[in-house]
Amino acid sequence: MDIINALGRRKSSIARVYLKKGKGNMTINDRDYKDYVDTAFLHHKLNQPFETTETAGQYDVVVNVTGGGINGQVEAIRLGISRALVKINEEFKPALRAEGFMTRDPRMVERKKPGQKKARKRFQFSKR
């Protein structure tokens, strides 16, 4: 098995994920994932695909992620890891899909419209 790559997106975050056989090391933007992501809840989110497929500690993960905030980046990475695991073994797909890790979340920030303050907020209306 060579290096398997996959792409994950969430909001404006794009994560390129590279998986290879290893000891379970995870690197995000050339930093250890525990340095890059400081919350235990987000650490759990990153490891969910491995826990679901019972492959924790079997693969090394290298991630390049850009755009968005830390939560969107973590969810993009989770989608990328899930897609890479399915490339490795197609039998993982039903379990990952049942947990919702194979679905690209389509929700994006709504654009600002002209003549308004924000996407939905209007300028103050004065009758007189």
C-alpha positions in Angstrom: 0.0 0.0 0.0 1.3 3.4 -1.0 0.1 6.7 0.2 -3.7 7.2 -0.2 -5.0 10.7 -0.6 -8.4 12.2 -0.2 -10.0 15.6 -0.1 -12.4 16.9 2.6 -14.3 20.2 2.6 -16.5 22.1 5.2 -17.6 25.7 4.9 -14.6 27.4 3.4 -12.0 24.9 4.7 -10.2 22.5 2.4 -8.2 19.6 3.8 -5.9 17.4 1.7 -5.4 14.1 3.7 -2.6 11.6 3.0 -2.9 8.2 4.7 -0.2 5.5 4.9 0.6 2.5 7.1 2.2 3.5 10.3 1.8 3.9 14.1 -1.0 6.4 14.3 0.8 9.7 14.1 -1.2 12.6 12.8 0.4 15.8 11.4 -1.6 18.9 10.5 0.2 21.6 8.5 3.7 20.2 9.6 2.6 20.3 13.3 1.4 17.6 15.6 -2.3 17.5 15.7 -2.4 18.1 19.5 -0.4 21.3 19.0 -2.6 22.5 16.1 -5.9 21.6 17.7 -6.0 22.3 21.5 -9.5 21.0 22.5 -10.1 17.4 23.6 -13.5 17.5 21.9 -11.9 18.3 18.5 -9.2 15.6 19.1 -12.1 13.1 19.5 -13.7 14.4 16.3 -10.4 13.8 14.4 -10.2 10.2 15.7 -13.8 9.2 15.2 -13.3 7.6 11.7 -10.6 5.4 13.1 -12.6 4.4 16.2 -15.6 3.6 14.0 -13.6 1.3 11.7 -11.5 0.0 14.6 -8.2 1.0 12.8 -6.9 3.3 15.5 -3.1 3.4 15.5 -2.7 1.6 12.1 -2.2 4.6 9.8 -0.1 7.7 9.8 -2.0 10.8 8.7 -0.5 13.9 7.1 -2.9 16.8 6.4 -2.6 20.1 4.6 -5.6 22.3 5.5 -6.4 25.9 4.6 -9.3 28.3 5.1 -12.1 28.7 7.6 -11.9 28.3 11.4 -10.6 25.5 13.5 -13.9 23.6 13.8 -14.6 23.7 10.0 -11.0 22.6 9.4 -11.4 19.6 11.8 -14.7 18.5 10.2 -13.0 18.8 6.7 -10.1 16.6 8.0 -12.6 14.1 9.4 -14.4 13.9 6.0 -11.0 13.5 4.2 -9.9 10.7 6.6 -13.2 8.9 6.1 -12.9 9.1 2.3 -9.3 7.8 2.5 -10.3 4.8 4.7 -13.0 3.9 2.2 -10.4 3.9 -0.6 -8.3 1.5 1.5 -11.2 -0.8 2.3 -14.7 -0.5 0.8 -16.3 -2.4 3.7 -15.8 0.6 6.0 -18.3 2.7 4.0 -21.6 1.5 5.6 -20.3 2.1 9.1 -18.8 5.5 8.3 -22.0 6.5 6.4 -24.2 5.4 9.4 -22.2 7.8 11.6 -22.5 10.6 9.0 -18.8 10.9 8.3 -19.2 10.3 4.5 -21.6 13.2 3.9 -20.2 16.6 2.8 -22.0 19.2 4.8 -23.3 21.7 2.2 -24.0 24.6 4.5 -22.1 27.7 3.6 -22.1 31.3 4.6 -24.9 33.2 2.8 -23.7 36.0 0.6 -24.2 39.7 1.5 -26.8 41.3 -0.7 -26.5 44.9 -2.1 -28.7 47.4 -0.3 -28.5 45.5 2.9 -26.2 45.5 5.9 -25.6 41.7 5.9 -27.1 38.7 4.2 -30.5 39.2 5.8 -30.2 42.2 8.0 -31.6 45.4 6.4 -30.7 49.0 6.9 -33.0 50.8 9.4 -36.3 51.8 7.8 -37.7 55.2 8.5 -41.3 55.9 7.6 -41.0 59.7 7.9 
